């Protein structure tokens, strides 16, 4: 009825935010609850927009690798982040707030909020195994686990009655 006070209330669905009430394309309120006095027939439009979220990424050490995919995304959009290790390093996992969220270098998810992810890499390691061709002929030092690019020195010391001849790998000198 005319001169009645009316309150319109709007609730945004998941993934959307309320922007404003308009009447004849003019903004009449930016509040989700709009109260007015009825003076005549009126037609209001509740305007919403899709939420957007920021996906930020970092690397545990920028010398170890790089990531792609950080950007602004709309609610419900699929996001794919890709981690690429530099030479001598390997991808380990993605973490968020120190919690592992994926062990795949390409990590995809549907966005429902801001995300801040860290790509973790580590140095490749290799095991160096050395042995003598004749039991009790001598001793070798220097075998062990080494990081990519690390210099390795193997030393062969012959026992009495034997002499060092050469190093072979896969039967090749």
C-alpha positions as MATLAB code, in Angstrom:
seq = 'XXXXXXXXXXXXXXXXXXXXXXXXXXXXXXXXXXXXXXXXXXXXXXXXXXXXXXXXXXXXXXXXXXXXXXXXXXXXXXXXXXXXXXXXXXXXXXXXXXXXXXXXXXXXXXXXXXXXXXXXXXXXXXXXXXXXXXXXXXXXXXXXXXXXXXXXXXXXXXXXXXXXXXXXXXXXX';
ca = [
       0.000    0.000    0.000;
       1.051    3.575   -0.552;
       3.132    5.065    2.306;
       4.077    1.569    3.579;
       7.713    1.003    4.404;
       9.203   -1.903    2.468;
      12.576   -3.571    2.952;
      14.212   -5.531    0.138;
      16.916   -7.971    1.190;
      19.261   -9.777   -1.160;
      21.714  -12.619   -0.527;
      24.423  -13.438   -3.048;
      24.867  -17.040   -4.140;
      28.246  -18.703   -3.731;
      30.805  -17.184   -6.053;
      28.981  -13.870   -6.486;
      28.904  -10.593   -4.626;
      26.101   -8.066   -4.443;
      26.940   -4.740   -6.121;
      23.864   -2.522   -5.868;
      20.141   -1.969   -6.367;
      19.134   -0.047   -9.483;
      15.876    1.432  -10.681;
      15.646    2.560  -14.313;
      19.429    2.015  -14.611;
      20.124    4.423  -11.725;
      21.775    3.216   -8.526;
      19.420    3.619   -5.566;
      21.440    1.719   -2.926;
      24.656   -0.207   -2.466;
      23.362   -1.946    0.661;
      22.089   -5.540    0.489;
      19.131   -4.436    2.626;
      17.260   -1.514    1.041;
      14.353    0.194    2.807;
      12.034    2.724    1.149;
       8.507    4.171    1.398;
       6.064    3.038   -1.309;
       4.766    5.984   -3.298;
       3.951    4.216   -6.574;
       4.772    1.079   -8.586;
       8.521    0.498   -8.628;
      10.803   -2.003  -10.308;
      14.224   -2.708   -8.820;
      17.116   -4.796  -10.120;
      19.608   -6.449   -7.774;
      23.014   -6.399   -9.494;
      25.698   -8.996   -8.818;
      29.126   -9.818  -10.184;
      31.208  -12.944  -10.225;
      33.913  -12.965   -7.556;
      37.540  -12.924   -8.663;
      40.508  -14.312   -6.793;
      44.260  -13.868   -6.882;
      46.535  -16.864   -7.354;
      50.069  -15.973   -6.317;
      53.050  -18.282   -6.602;
      56.626  -18.345   -5.430;
      59.581  -20.733   -5.500;
      61.506  -21.975   -2.461;
      64.641  -20.679   -4.260;
      64.455  -18.817   -7.579;
      67.729  -20.466   -8.689;
      66.057  -23.890   -8.516;
      63.176  -23.382  -10.969;
      60.267  -21.265  -12.173;
      56.466  -21.344  -12.191;
      53.700  -20.145  -14.501;
      49.976  -19.670  -13.965;
      49.761  -16.971  -11.287;
      46.970  -14.541  -12.237;
      43.486  -13.288  -11.376;
      40.728  -15.858  -11.944;
      36.920  -15.859  -11.730;
      35.111  -18.032   -9.185;
      34.790  -21.619  -10.402;
      37.417  -21.269  -13.131;
      39.987  -24.065  -13.529;
      43.536  -22.954  -12.773;
      46.665  -24.779  -13.903;
      50.038  -23.979  -12.368;
      53.210  -25.391  -13.899;
      56.555  -25.762  -12.135;
      59.696  -26.206  -14.244;
      62.969  -27.224  -12.612;
      66.243  -25.653  -13.697;
      69.100  -27.925  -14.775;
      70.389  -29.933  -11.833;
      67.197  -29.615   -9.799;
      63.949  -31.526   -9.513;
      60.423  -30.505   -8.569;
      59.309  -31.831   -5.174;
      55.830  -30.438   -4.387;
      53.423  -27.507   -4.153;
      52.708  -26.210   -0.647;
      50.216  -23.728    0.753;
      50.696  -22.514    4.323;
      53.420  -25.193    4.702;
      50.948  -27.972    3.801;
      51.612  -30.138    0.733;
      48.737  -29.759   -1.751;
      50.241  -31.624   -4.741;
      53.323  -33.562   -5.768;
      52.661  -33.046   -9.495;
      54.629  -30.326  -11.325;
      51.415  -29.417  -13.173;
      48.804  -28.654  -10.510;
      45.180  -27.968  -11.511;
      42.300  -26.921   -9.271;
      38.981  -25.060   -9.369;
      39.323  -21.621   -7.776;
      37.026  -20.689   -4.877;
      39.244  -18.201   -3.040;
      42.618  -16.491   -3.044;
      45.543  -18.938   -3.153;
      49.225  -18.451   -2.324;
      51.268  -21.461   -3.437;
      54.973  -22.297   -3.219;
      56.729  -24.572   -5.713;
      59.445  -26.519   -3.926;
      62.520  -27.833   -5.738;
      65.652  -29.603   -4.574;
      69.103  -30.379   -5.938;
      69.408  -33.665   -7.829;
      71.640  -36.165   -6.062;
      73.513  -39.135   -7.420;
      75.129  -42.132   -5.801;
      78.724  -42.900   -6.770;
      79.562  -46.564   -6.167;
      83.116  -47.836   -6.577;
      84.565  -51.288   -6.198;
      87.812  -53.145   -6.866;
      87.982  -55.810   -9.584;
      89.981  -58.242   -7.414;
      88.972  -58.848   -3.813;
      91.610  -57.544   -1.350;
      93.603  -55.880   -4.167;
      93.126  -52.427   -2.699;
      90.803  -49.845   -1.233;
      88.758  -46.988   -2.691;
      87.728  -43.796   -0.959;
      85.358  -41.097   -2.153;
      82.251  -43.121   -3.008;
      78.962  -41.711   -1.689;
      76.039  -39.458   -2.533;
      76.757  -36.171   -4.286;
      74.714  -33.215   -5.479;
      74.426  -32.249   -9.133;
      77.555  -30.407  -10.276;
      79.544  -31.348   -7.186;
      83.138  -32.437   -7.819;
      83.881  -36.039   -6.877;
      87.333  -37.449   -6.195;
      87.814  -41.208   -6.046;
      91.133  -42.488   -4.747;
      92.320  -46.045   -5.336;
      95.068  -47.356   -3.071;
      96.619  -50.708   -4.064;
      97.488  -53.240   -1.396;
     100.981  -54.784   -1.299;
     101.543  -56.995   -4.330;
      99.022  -55.143   -6.512;
      99.117  -51.998   -8.649;
      96.371  -49.662   -9.812;
      95.653  -50.119  -13.541;
      92.607  -47.956  -14.456;
      89.022  -46.949  -13.725;
      86.215  -48.536  -15.742;
      82.517  -47.818  -15.971;
      80.230  -50.284  -17.723;
      83.372  -52.156  -18.892;
      84.759  -49.013  -20.601;
      88.052  -47.448  -19.494;
];
